[in-house]
Amino acid sequence: MTTPDSNVPPLSPAGSGGEALNCTAGPVRGWWRRTRWRRRLAVAVLLLVFHAPLLRAVGGFLVVGDAPAATDAVVLGGDSDPSVFDDLARMVRRGDTREVLVFDDRSSRLVRLGIVPAPETVARREMAARGVAPGAITVLTGEYPTAWAGARRLRGWMESHPESRVVVVADQFGSRGSRHLTRRVLGPDLAARVSWWPRPDPRFDPSNWWRSRQGVVAVGGAYVALTHAYLFGEPPEAERWDPDRYESQLRSHANPE
Amino acid sequence: MGPGPVRESAAIPRESGVRRLWRRGRGLTRVVLRWSKRVAAVALVVGMAAAVFAADRTLPPVARYLDVSEPPRRTDYVLILNGDLETRPFAAAALWRAGLAGEVLVTRQRPRIETASRQAGLVPSEFEVTIGVLRARGVPESAVRVLPGEIASTADEAAALATFLDSEPGTTAAVVTNSFHTRRAQFAFRRALSSRDDRIYFIGVPREGADERTWWRTPDGCTVYLGEYAKLAYYQLRF
């Protein structure tokens, strides 16, 4: 008569629901685990194979608007690439726009010191080089440290120019965020008269933004700004750093007496 | 009727000790992983709740962690890292004017990573703006030295300074950058300078619109600080 092997667990009475179930739980759990890992592997492979269209969609979501056909005014602000002046000059010559509104932002200390030319200077110089008369340019000088401040200035201009339609030149990946905050500031009636013209960056665009560090930073920053605008609205005014006060602090530190 | 013939049951192989250990280790790993996921999920929820309901207390330390800058002291040189032109070159000029730096070191950024308007010459390049700021703030040309080569990253700047310090033994340098950038810069510079890293220290200046006390309230602050953490992780993995 054989003695039971101590390595073999005793069988439970039928219906006890204990070890009897454990006899099948092992293979079931293993199957589930293998299937879960296969699913993860499949998802990873799909992401790898289709990463380009997915990333294009991620970047493309941020781009809104289109090149304008005809409008009353084109709004130009911020850092513009040279090709926008070619397009603007063409629009003015064809009569597709009556005027170019230049947001002459003087909030930068580099501009105030004359180290970097003001947006007005750049716009007048470039448009004149393309044969556009100075009268076609309207300058809105002020301090626009944020896009919200610029949107408020635009609201004032549109309120004084009823019925005028405007096209806002925007950085491609910033166009959705720009549209959102402008609509919030202008309100639905004025916002209905505004459309967007997304300008591509020569260094990257929705089809290849992930291949360059600048592209990744641009898309990441645009999503953060868009999310922040949706969640929190206009940010509080930022404290300005004072280089003169910084220097005096350094001098005090260097010469304590 | 007596008992039937006794059959010898098939011998059941004993489980080896190694296999038993492997099985128990695997089971333990699964338990640990399962509980780790639960702890991580709870920590994430608690962290997000703290960020939302106690932001003023929980979020500034997130920014301060990135700041490893030191109080200013006298050095032979001060290097301006490329980036925030509204503050960094002004801070370097201030250090020179206060007598805390002998000469100012600048680098040239690789043209193809400049913005389109800079590449086209519509506005001055980053290098030209830096020189313009130093001149406007009273730093003479004789006190400005341009490091050779073109820069595309903080790692490039670290390599450039390492080469320069090799040619100037015994000299010291302050590195001026934004406060949030100092930890990553320190990582890159320590890697490039290795045994010479005691010859440099970092000065952090604020970035307008991205105050470490209230960084989450502005989109620029969020972009800067969250992006800096991503870049820091990238540097840790890459280098």
Boltz contact constraints between the chains, C-beta under 6 A:
constraints:
  - contact:
      token1: [A, 1]
      token2: [B, 6]
      max_distance: 6.0
  - contact:
      token1: [A, 2]
      token2: [B, 9]
      max_distance: 6.0
  - contact:
      token1: [A, 5]
      token2: [B, 12]
      max_distance: 6.0
  - contact:
      token1: [A, 7]
      token2: [B, 14]
      max_distance: 6.0
  - contact:
      token1: [A, 79]
      token2: [B, 115]
      max_distance: 6.0
  - contact:
      token1: [A, 79]
      token2: [B, 117]
      max_distance: 6.0
  - contact:
      token1: [A, 81]
      token2: [B, 116]
      max_distance: 6.0
  - contact:
      token1: [A, 81]
      token2: [B, 117]
      max_distance: 6.0
  - contact:
      token1: [A, 82]
      token2: [B, 120]
      max_distance: 6.0
  - contact:
      token1: [A, 82]
      token2: [B, 122]
      max_distance: 6.0
  - contact:
      token1: [A, 113]
      token2: [B, 136]
      max_distance: 6.0
  - contact:
      token1: [A, 115]
      token2: [B, 129]
      max_distance: 6.0
  - contact:
      token1: [A, 115]
      token2: [B, 132]
      max_distance: 6.0
  - contact:
      token1: [A, 116]
      token2: [B, 123]
      max_distance: 6.0
  - contact:
      token1: [A, 122]
      token2: [B, 122]
      max_distance: 6.0
  - contact:
      token1: [A, 202]
      token2: [B, 116]
      max_distance: 6.0
  - contact:
      token1: [A, 221]
      token2: [B, 223]
      max_distance: 6.0
  - contact:
      token1: [A, 224]
      token2: [B, 222]
      max_distance: 6.0
  - contact:
      token1: [A, 224]
      token2: [B, 223]
      max_distance: 6.0
  - contact:
      token1: [A, 225]
      token2: [B, 219]
      max_distance: 6.0
  - contact:
      token1: [A, 228]
      token2: [B, 219]
      max_distance: 6.0
  - contact:
      token1: [A, 228]
      token2: [B, 222]
      max_distance: 6.0
  - contact:
      token1: [A, 235]
      token2: [B, 217]
      max_distance: 6.0
  - contact:
      token1: [A, 235]
      token2: [B, 218]
      max_distance: 6.0
  - contact:
      token1: [A, 236]
      token2: [B, 217]
      max_distance: 6.0
  - contact:
      token1: [A, 238]
      token2: [B, 208]
      max_distance: 6.0
  - contact:
      token1: [A, 238]
      token2: [B, 209]
      max_distance: 6.0
  - contact:
      token1: [A, 241]
      token2: [B, 87]
      max_distance: 6.0
  - contact:
      token1: [A, 241]
      token2: [B, 206]
      max_distance: 6.0
  - contact:
      token1: [A, 241]
      token2: [B, 208]
      max_distance: 6.0
  - contact:
      token1: [A, 243]
      token2: [B, 90]
      max_distance: 6.0
  - contact:
      token1: [A, 246]
      token2: [B, 94]
      max_distance: 6.0
  - contact:
      token1: [A, 247]
      token2: [B, 94]
      max_distance: 6.0
  - contact:
      token1: [A, 247]
      token2: [B, 97]
      max_distance: 6.0
  - contact:
      token1: [A, 250]
      token2: [B, 72]
      max_distance: 6.0
  - contact:
      token1: [A, 250]
      token2: [B, 94]
      max_distance: 6.0
  - contact:
      token1: [A, 250]
      token2: [B, 98]
      max_distance: 6.0
  - contact:
      token1: [A, 251]
      token2: [B, 98]
      max_distance: 6.0
  - contact:
      token1: [A, 253]
      token2: [B, 72]
      max_distance: 6.0
  - contact:
      token1: [A, 254]
      token2: [B, 98]
      max_distance: 6.0
  - contact:
      token1: [A, 254]
      token2: [B, 99]
      max_distance: 6.0
  - contact:
      token1: [A, 254]
      token2: [B, 100]
      max_distance: 6.0
